[in-house]
């Protein structure tokens, strides 16, 4: 049975007061929601954001009308909770910022990337390694993690969801409420910055 069918069955059970249905819902979506939380707020607040999200879900479930899929609704809640946490910590950076008209960035984007977000030609110094494979190298992983924290919230979120979690571009657009072109520009900027860090690491052994 697909998630959609499971969700519908559990929603009916929840409306009948079945607490086990909520437990099943948490098990089904906890990991993917944690990924979204981490992508937006980082590791420090991700677990707290997720706890707040599940509290919000529990309170709002009786009002859920099914206008969107349950998955989309859950992802929207965790996204909003993550943004609220950033705002409270005075570190909120709008996920729409920095994505205006920049001719140089857009021109570079079309040169380096296909319309689906993949490289036209892989950077030489990255060889055949994927970001996930590069993360398996302990020292470089720590360097990349440090660099990710220095990115703006929007760039970090897009890069994490696309290149680390391998989400589809359209799913990222839906989760973050960004246009396809904005997501590709943000991804491009994050990749270029990280590529510079990786190049420097491979040449000098330092971050």
Secondary structure, DSSP 8 states (H G I E B T S, - for coil): --HHHHHHHHHHHHHTT-HHHHHHHHHHHHHHHHHHHHHHH-HHHHHHHHHHHHHHHHHHGGG---SS-HHHHHHHHHHHHHHHHHHHTT----TTTT-S--HHHHHHHHHHB-TTS-BSS--GGGTT--HHHHTTSHHHHHHHHHHHHHS-HHHHHHHIIIIIS---HHHHHHHHT--HHHHHHHHHHHHHHHHHHHHHHHHHS--
